[in-house]
Amino acid sequence: MPAIFEKMSLVRPRSLTAALSLLTSDPTLTPIAGCTDVYVGLHFGTMPHKRFIDLWRLKELHGISVDRDVLRIGATTTYAEIIASKLVQKRVPMLAAAAGEVGGAQIQNRGTLGGNVANASPAGDTLPVLAAAGARVVLRSHAGTRTVPFDAFYTGYRTSVRKPEELITAIEIPRIDGRQWWRKVGTRRAQAISKIMMAAVRGKDVRIAIGSVAPTVVLAKQAAAVLSRGGAIAEARAALLAEIAPIDDIRSTGAYRAAVAGNLLEEFWTVTK
Amino acid sequence: MKLTVNGKTRNVKAHPMKRLLDVLREDCGLTGTKEGCGEGECGACTVLIDGVAVDACIVPVAHAEGCRVITIEGATATRTGKALQNAFVVHGGAQCGICTPGMILAATPLKTGASLAEIKVALAGNLCRCTGYPAIFRSVESALKTPRRKSSRARHL
């Protein structure tokens, strides 16, 4: 890696309060935790930021708990911890399944849920799960705490409503009624970045979310509405295609993604019958 | 920054964002940890931090501060590490050898008697460019085999 450390800095606050103070006085600091995306950017010289604030060991951001029937996952909780969590396995098995398909063990031991949300890649594997689950993002700054519904969090390609002085402290997931389903399609089974992935819930209402088919994760409300009212799968497929905008890129083509999106919808509906 | 590498306390003077991989190779002189892709895809640089497998190419040394780091040079100090090393020799688990330190460290956290499926999950983040996976799986399986109890007959001999 090109070692350009002269211009790089890392501040390491000991508490969340200290971290929020530092961010308030200097909102240009970039928060880092498991660093699985950070070092890819540094390695290829595509990381625009040089001054970082370390959240990795902040206890306040870490851990999984249930409070008043809401599952709360701290931002720096790793994929490995999510996979191993009985609470997640029981309440949001589709999240445990998605976490198990992010990279290999080494990535799962370091990558965090908050990092996946903050990095805001259209290919972020947990994002369709959080959208389908009706999750909420808890944001905190020195001024206070606010909670944003997941489907209102992203504003465009790699942009969100998070203000520079705010930190994602946790993700909240309410109780999910219905069968959960998850499928990732990549170049190979292990360690591949997604071409397309879908998370869905089949309950009284149907919820369907797809990744890598638009600048941000898509909550396919029209397709879900068709299926919720007992419409035909062909009609749902057509509705879905109108909701997504897949493009050609290094990992796949728009045509492939559109075809697979429809196939995934059909598989979800057949498998969860 | 103080970290314990293979049981030895090291006082490292390095930028906190310096990759653990570079600190191990350049500051500690431990070149057994190999750089493959440099982006957390291939697992060649796998080391253990407090017993957990990580890619040293995407870990800032700051995150190893105060931790116990095990590299391939120290892996064979444990019974599992020694067994893995021997099994890789016996079963031809190493071809060109670049992926071998990472493979051995990624397999180290596995429990005795791990199934082939568990071994494949543990090694999913490690690429072998010689594509010698069957021999690698055989090596790990053999190293982690439950030690066979001596039969009662053998005991009476």
Interface residues (C-beta under 8 A of the other chain):
Chain A: M1 A3 F5 M8 S9 L10 R12 C35 T36 V38 Y39 V40 L42 H43 F44 F52 D54 W56 A80 G103 G104 A105 Q106 I107 N109 R110 A190 Q191
Chain B: H15 P16 M17 K18 R19 D22 G38 E39 G40 E41 G43 T46 V52 A53 V54 D55 C57 I58 V59 P60 A62 H63 A106 V121 A122 L123 A124 G125 N126 L127
